C-alpha cells in the first residue's frame, strides 16, 4: 500500500472524531481537530514488539462463555484501597481538546451500557454489485460483534441489530460519490467541511432507499455494508455528526468500510469488518482510543504508533480486546477486579518491602480475581498493569495530555494520553521502573510492586529532620478545624511552604492533617489547594505567608505611593486604562485576554483580589514568591502586589523582557490573540 493511502487511512477517522460535538464545527475547529485526531490503522507496516508475542497466541479472540471458573487468587501482601481512588479524572484543558475521554467521567454520544439499536445497511452500485454470499458473511460478522460485546462488557451492553437481507442500489457509480483517497487528501489540505457534506449526501441517499423498509426509531448508529468488489470508495466512509433525515428522525452517526477493509493485513490475515465496527462505535462510546501505542520517551520515532494489543489502538489488532483502561472508563470492569494502591502505601517498612499481587489474564474473562493493578502516581497520572497470556503489560496514563496525532500518517505518535513503559512485554524475572516505582514479574501472572525511597525520604524517615512533634506522625490524624483569623497553634507542617510536586513522608502527613481522602505523598494541585484553604481562603493564606507590610518600603516617596495606590483614589483607573498606559497598541488585546484567562478580569474592572492556590495575585496572577525581586527590578520596589498599577506595570515589564512565557499556564485560553 502506498504511503499516501496509509496516510489517508490514518487521516479519515479524524473527521469522525471531530464530529462528536452537538454543534457543527467551524473551519478553524475542523482544521484543528483534524490535525489532532488523525486516525491511524498502521496495519500494513506493523512490526511492533507485540507482533513477536503473537507467535505464542496467534488468534486471541474473545468469545462468550456461559460458565465462570472460580479461582481463589493469591491475596496481595498489602491490601489495596478503594478502587474509586484509581478513577483518574480527565485533566485536559476543556477549552480546546480532542473529543471523547482520556479519564473520568466518560463523555460519549452512544450508551456503553443497557440496550442500543444499530442498523447494518447493505448498499451497492452498478459497478460494484453485492452478492447473496456477502449478506450471509455479514451475518457472521454481526454474530462475532455480539459475542464480543457480551463478553467484553460482562453483559452490561446488548446490541440489537436491524439487518435486511437485501442490497439497495444507489443511483450513481461508486466513483461519482467522491469518496476516494484523492478526495480525502484534498479535504485534509483544505476546508474539511466539504468532505462531511459528501458523506452526508451519500448517507442521505442510502437511508432514503431503505427508509420504507426500516424503522430508524432510536437508532444509535448506522453501519453501511459495501460490496467486496468496491474499489472507488477507499479507505472508508463515515462521520459522527451528521444530519441525515429519516421518517423516524435524524441519523447522526454512520460508517462503512471500503476497499481497504477487503485487503489482507501485513501478515496475510484477512481483515474482518466486525473489529472495525467495534473500533468506530467505541469512539462514540466515549473512548479517544489509539493509546497506549508508543513507548515512553520514544513518541517521536517512526513506528511509534504501531500496536497489536488492543482494538482501540488498532482496528484490526491481533488481540481482540479493549485495554483495561478503556474497560475501566466504559464501566465494564468490575471494581472487585481492580487492585488500587497509591504511592503513599508503597513506602517500605521494616516488615514489608514490597507488595505482591496475582493478576488474571485479560484474555480469559471466565476467571475470577484481580484483572489489573493500578498505582496512582499523581492526581492526573496512573500506572496500569495488565496480565496477558503472553506476559505482563505496563503503561502510564497521563490525563493532562491531549492527542497530537498530526504526524500519525508518518507513523509518529507524538503526545498520547497512554504510553507503554517498555517496548517488550515483561516475563518472569524482568522489571520496569517509573518514578522509583518498580514492577517485577515474580512468576507467571504475578507481580511485585516496590517503591525506592529517595535519599531525602530515607533521611526524613530515620532522622525526622523536620523536627516534627511525635504526635503529628500518626496514621489517623483527625482533620484540623480552620483556625480563627489570628492563626494560633498552627501545626508545624501547615506552617511550611512546599515546592510544587514536592513529595515524601512529610507530605503524606500534611495530607492526613488536612483530612484529604486521597493521600499520595505528593504536593500537587489538590494538596496545595487544601493547604491554602485550611486558612479559610486563598487570600487569608496569602496574608499569612506574605504579610503585605513586608513589601512596603519607607523609602517610597509618600506622594508617589499615594498616586499609585488605588485605595486613595475617588475614581481608580480601569484595567483597560492601565493596559493602554503600559502596553504598546499591538499588544493591548493580548494583555486584556491574558488578564481574563488568568483572573476572569474585565476591562472595566478597577480592582482585583484574585488569589490562586499557588498564591498568585491580581489581574496578571503574579506569583507572590517572586514579587519582591521583580517589583524591584522593574522599578516598583516596595509596592503592594494587590495595587493595580504595579500589577499591570510589572506584567508589562515581564512581557517586554521575556515574552509571553510567564503566562503559559493559561496559553490555551489566550493562544492566537495577536501580540508583537
Buried (B, 14 or more C-beta within 10 A) or exposed (E): EEEEBBBBBBBBBBBBBBBBEEEEBEEEBBBBBBBBBBBBBBBBBBEBBBBEBBEEEEEBBBEBBEEEEEEEBBEBBBEBBEBEBBBBEBBBEEEBBBBBBBBBEBBBBBEBBEEBBBBBBBBBBEBBEBEEEBBEBBEEBBEBBBBBBBBBBBEBBBBEBBBBEEBBEBEEEBBEBBBBBEBBBBBBEEEBBEBBEBBBEBBBBBBBBBBEEBEBEEBBBBBBBBBBBBBBBBBBBBBBBBEBBBEEEEBBBBBBBBBBBBBEBBEEEEBBBBBBBBBBBBBBBBBBBBBBBBBBEBBEEEBBBBBBBBBBBBBBBBBBBBBBBBBBBBBBBEEEBBBBBBBBBBBBEEEEEBBBBBBBBBBEBBBBBBBBBBBBBBBBBBBBBBBBBBBBBBBBBBBBBBBBBBBBBBBBBBBBBBBBBBEBBBEEEBBBBBBBBBBBBBEEBBBBBBBEBEEBBBEBBEEBEBEBEEEBBEEEBEEBEEBEEEBEEBBBBBEEEBEEEBBBBBBBBBBBBBBBEBBBBBBBBBBBBBBBBBBBEBBBBBBBBBEEEEBEEEEBEEEEBEEBBBEEEEEBBBBBBBBBEBBEEEBBBBBBBBBBBBBEBBBEBBBBEBBBBBBBBBBBBBBBEBBBEBBEEBEBBBBBBBBBBBBBBBBBBBBEEEEBEBBEBBBBBBEEBEBE
